[in-house]
Amino acid sequence: MSLIGFLLIGLIAGAIARFLVPGRDPMGCVGTMLLGVVGSYVGGTLASFIFHDQLVARRADTFIGAVIGSILALLLLRAVSRRR
């Protein structure tokens, strides 16, 4: 996948994660995109552990994993930012 496609998927996954998790998050488009990229990495890593597959990036459910990973990353970000 090209870099632009990866960033676009990250933006969409991050936006869906922000929509699904209630609450206010003060981040713009770049922050949402980074959230989705981190979520893609987290979701892909978790899926490779669960399914014992190294080629998870070529599967159809990677977008769902990206959204789930983005939700987990967003919840972790909120937990860390509340402590400060």
BATOR-694927 format. One record per residue: residue number from 1; chain; x negated, y, z negated of N, C-alpha, C, CB in turn. Coordinates in Angstrom, 1 decimal. Each point is the difference from the previous one (the first is absolute). Glycine has a CB too. Layout:
R	NUM	A	X	Y	Z	X	Y	Z	X	Y	Z	X	Y	Z
...
//
This chain:
R	1	A	-0.8	-1.2	0.0	0.8	1.2	0.0	-0.9	1.2	0.0	1.9	-1.2	-1.2
R	2	A	-1.5	2.2	1.9	-0.8	1.2	0.1	0.1	0.8	-1.3	0.3	0.1	2.5
R	3	A	-1.1	0.9	-2.7	0.0	0.8	-1.2	1.2	0.8	-0.1	-2.5	0.1	0.1
R	4	A	3.0	0.5	1.0	1.2	0.8	0.0	1.2	-0.9	-0.3	-1.0	1.6	1.7
R	5	A	1.1	-2.8	-1.2	1.1	-0.9	-0.4	-0.1	-0.4	-1.4	0.0	-0.9	2.3
R	6	A	-1.2	0.7	-2.9	-0.1	-0.3	-1.4	0.5	1.1	-0.9	-1.9	-1.5	0.6
R	7	A	1.5	2.7	-0.2	0.4	1.2	-0.8	1.5	0.2	0.2	-2.2	1.1	0.3
R	8	A	2.8	-1.3	0.8	1.4	0.1	0.2	0.8	-1.0	-0.8	-0.4	0.9	2.3
R	9	A	0.0	-2.1	-2.3	0.6	-1.0	-0.9	-0.2	0.3	-1.4	-0.4	-1.7	1.7
R	10	A	-0.7	2.3	-2.1	-0.2	0.4	-1.4	0.9	1.2	-0.4	-2.3	-0.7	0.2
R	11	A	2.6	1.6	0.8	0.9	1.1	-0.3	1.4	-0.5	-0.2	-1.5	1.5	1.3
R	12	A	1.9	-2.4	-0.4	1.4	-0.6	-0.1	0.2	-0.8	-1.3	0.1	0.0	2.5
R	13	A	-1.1	-0.9	-2.8	0.1	-0.8	-1.2	-0.1	0.9	-1.3	-1.1	-1.9	1.2
R	14	A	0.3	2.9	-1.2	0.0	0.9	-1.1	1.3	0.8	-0.2	-2.5	0.2	0.3
R	15	A	3.1	0.2	0.8	1.2	0.8	-0.1	1.1	-1.0	-0.5	-0.7	1.5	1.9
R	16	A	0.8	-2.7	-1.5	1.0	-0.9	-0.5	-0.2	-0.3	-1.4	0.1	-1.0	2.3
R	17	A	-1.4	0.8	-2.8	-0.3	-0.2	-1.4	0.5	1.2	-0.8	-2.0	-1.5	0.6
R	18	A	1.7	2.7	-0.1	0.4	1.2	-0.8	1.5	0.1	-0.1	-2.1	1.1	0.7
R	19	A	2.8	-1.6	0.4	1.5	0.1	0.0	0.6	-1.1	-0.9	-0.1	0.8	2.3
R	20	A	-0.6	-1.9	-2.4	0.6	-1.1	-0.8	-0.3	0.2	-1.5	-0.3	-1.5	1.9
R	21	A	-0.8	2.1	-2.3	-0.3	0.2	-1.4	0.6	1.4	-0.4	-2.2	-1.5	0.1
R	22	A	3.1	1.5	-1.1	0.6	1.3	-0.4	-1.0	0.8	-0.7	2.2	-1.1	-0.1
R	23	A	-2.0	2.4	0.2	-0.8	1.0	-0.7	-0.7	0.9	1.0	-0.4	-1.7	-1.8
R	24	A	-0.2	2.7	1.2	-0.6	1.1	0.9	-1.5	-0.3	0.0	1.8	1.7	-0.6
R	25	A	-2.3	-1.7	1.8	-1.5	-0.1	0.3	-0.5	1.2	0.8	0.2	-2.6	-0.1
R	26	A	-1.0	3.4	-0.6	-0.5	1.2	0.8	-1.2	-0.4	0.9	0.8	1.4	-1.9
R	27	A	-0.5	-2.0	3.0	-1.0	-0.2	1.0	0.6	0.3	1.4	-1.1	-1.8	-1.5
R	28	A	0.2	2.2	2.4	0.5	0.3	1.3	-0.1	-1.2	1.0	-0.7	2.4	-0.4
R	29	A	0.6	-2.0	1.7	-0.1	-1.1	1.0	-1.3	-0.8	-0.1	1.5	1.4	1.5
R	30	A	-2.6	-0.7	-1.8	-1.3	-0.6	0.0	0.0	-1.0	-1.3	-1.1	2.0	1.2
R	31	A	1.6	-1.5	-2.3	0.1	-0.9	-1.2	0.9	-1.2	0.2	-0.4	2.0	-1.3
R	32	A	1.5	-1.8	2.0	0.9	-1.1	0.3	-0.7	-1.0	1.0	2.0	1.5	-0.3
R	33	A	-2.8	-1.0	1.2	-0.7	-0.8	1.0	-1.1	-0.8	-0.8	0.4	1.6	1.9
R	34	A	-1.1	-1.0	-2.8	-1.0	-0.7	-0.8	0.6	-1.0	-0.9	-1.5	2.0	0.1
R	35	A	2.7	-1.7	-0.6	0.7	-1.0	-0.8	0.3	-1.2	0.8	0.9	1.9	-1.4
R	36	A	-0.4	-1.7	2.6	0.3	-1.1	0.9	-1.2	-0.8	0.4	1.9	1.3	0.8
R	37	A	-3.0	-0.7	-0.6	-1.2	-0.7	0.4	-0.5	-0.8	-1.2	-0.6	1.8	1.7
R	38	A	0.6	-1.2	-2.9	-0.4	-0.8	-1.1	1.0	-1.2	-0.3	-1.1	2.1	-1.0
R	39	A	2.4	-1.8	1.2	1.0	-1.0	-0.1	-0.2	-1.1	1.0	1.5	1.7	-0.9
R	40	A	-1.9	-1.4	2.1	-0.3	-1.0	1.0	-1.1	-0.9	-0.4	0.8	1.5	1.8
R	41	A	-1.8	-0.9	-2.4	-1.2	-0.8	-0.4	0.5	-0.9	-1.2	-1.6	1.8	0.7
R	42	A	2.3	-1.2	-1.7	0.4	-0.8	-1.1	1.0	-1.1	0.4	-0.3	2.0	-1.4
R	43	A	1.2	-1.7	2.3	1.0	-1.0	0.4	-0.7	-1.1	0.8	1.8	1.8	0.1
R	44	A	-2.7	-1.4	0.8	-0.7	-1.0	0.8	-0.9	-1.0	-0.9	0.0	1.6	1.9
R	45	A	-0.6	-1.0	-2.9	-0.8	-0.8	-0.9	0.8	-0.9	-0.8	-1.6	1.8	-0.2
R	46	A	2.8	-1.3	-0.3	0.9	-0.9	-0.8	0.5	-1.1	0.9	0.6	1.9	-1.5
R	47	A	-0.2	-1.6	2.7	0.5	-1.0	0.9	-1.0	-1.0	0.4	1.5	1.7	0.9
R	48	A	-2.8	-1.3	-0.8	-1.0	-1.0	0.3	-0.2	-0.9	-1.1	-1.1	1.6	1.5
R	49	A	1.2	-1.1	-2.8	-0.1	-0.9	-1.1	1.2	-1.0	-0.2	-1.3	1.8	-1.1
R	50	A	2.5	-1.2	1.4	1.2	-0.9	-0.1	0.0	-1.0	1.1	1.2	1.9	-1.0
R	51	A	-1.4	-1.5	2.2	0.2	-1.0	1.1	-1.3	-0.7	0.4	1.8	1.5	0.8
R	52	A	-3.0	-1.2	-1.4	-1.3	-0.5	0.3	-0.3	0.1	1.5	0.3	-1.6	-1.9
R	53	A	-0.1	2.7	2.4	-0.1	0.3	1.5	-0.9	1.2	0.2	2.2	-1.0	0.5
R	54	A	-3.2	0.9	0.3	-0.9	1.1	0.3	0.5	0.9	1.1	-1.9	-1.4	-0.8
R	55	A	2.8	0.9	1.6	0.5	0.8	1.1	1.4	0.6	-0.3	-1.2	-1.5	1.5
R	56	A	1.4	2.0	-2.7	1.2	0.6	-0.4	0.4	1.2	0.8	-0.4	-0.9	-2.3
R	57	A	-0.6	1.6	2.8	0.2	1.3	0.7	0.7	-0.3	1.3	-2.0	1.0	-1.1
R	58	A	2.0	-2.2	1.6	0.7	-0.2	1.3	1.4	-0.6	-0.2	-2.2	-0.4	1.0
R	59	A	2.7	0.2	-2.2	1.3	-0.6	-0.3	1.0	1.1	0.1	-1.0	-1.8	-1.5
R	60	A	2.3	1.4	1.6	1.1	0.9	0.1	0.4	0.6	-1.3	0.8	-1.3	1.9
R	61	A	-1.2	0.7	-3.0	0.4	0.6	-1.3	-1.0	0.9	-0.6	1.3	-2.1	-0.3
R	62	A	-2.2	2.6	1.0	-1.0	0.9	-0.5	0.6	1.3	-0.4	-1.8	-1.1	1.3
R	63	A	2.8	1.6	-0.5	0.6	1.3	-0.3	0.7	-0.1	-1.4	0.3	0.5	2.5
R	64	A	0.4	-1.6	-2.7	0.6	-0.2	-1.3	-1.0	0.0	-1.1	1.9	-1.3	1.1
R	65	A	-3.0	0.6	-0.9	-1.1	0.0	-1.0	-0.6	1.4	-0.2	-0.5	-2.3	0.7
R	66	A	0.5	3.1	0.4	-0.5	1.4	-0.2	0.9	0.8	-0.8	-1.1	-0.2	2.2
R	67	A	2.4	0.0	-2.0	1.0	0.8	-0.8	-0.1	-0.5	-1.5	1.5	0.3	2.0
R	68	A	-1.6	-1.6	-2.2	-0.1	-0.5	-1.4	-1.3	0.5	-0.7	1.4	-2.0	0.7
R	69	A	-2.5	1.9	0.1	-1.2	0.5	-0.5	0.0	1.5	-0.3	-1.1	-1.8	1.2
R	70	A	1.8	2.6	-0.4	0.1	1.4	-0.2	0.9	0.3	-1.2	-0.2	0.4	2.4
R	71	A	1.2	-1.2	-2.7	0.8	0.2	-1.2	-0.9	-0.3	-1.2	2.1	-0.6	1.2
R	72	A	-2.9	-0.4	-1.2	-0.8	-0.4	-1.1	-1.1	1.1	-0.2	0.4	-2.4	0.4
R	73	A	-0.9	3.0	0.7	-1.0	1.0	-0.1	0.6	1.3	-0.6	-1.3	-1.0	1.9
R	74	A	2.5	1.3	-1.5	0.7	1.2	-0.5	0.3	-0.1	-1.5	1.0	0.3	2.3
R	75	A	-0.5	-1.5	-2.7	0.2	-0.2	-1.4	-1.2	0.1	-0.8	1.9	-1.5	0.6
R	76	A	-3.0	1.0	-0.1	-1.3	0.1	-0.7	-0.5	1.4	-0.1	-0.6	-2.3	0.8
R	77	A	0.8	3.0	0.3	-0.4	1.5	0.0	0.8	0.8	-1.0	-0.6	-0.2	2.4
R	78	A	1.9	-0.1	-2.5	0.8	0.6	-1.0	-0.4	-0.3	-1.4	1.9	0.0	1.6
R	79	A	-2.2	-1.3	-1.9	-0.4	-0.4	-1.3	-1.3	0.7	-0.4	1.1	-2.2	0.3
R	80	A	-2.1	2.3	0.6	-1.2	0.6	-0.3	0.1	1.5	-0.2	-1.1	-1.7	1.3
R	81	A	2.0	2.4	-0.4	0.1	1.4	-0.1	0.8	0.4	-1.3	-0.1	0.2	2.5
R	82	A	1.0	-1.0	-3.0	0.7	0.3	-1.2	-0.9	0.0	-1.3	2.1	-1.0	1.1
R	83	A	-3.1	0.3	-1.1	-0.9	-0.1	-1.1	-0.8	1.3	-0.2	-0.2	-2.5	0.3
R	84	A	0.0	3.2	0.8	-0.8	1.2	-0.1	0.8	1.2	-0.6	-1.3	-0.8	1.9
//
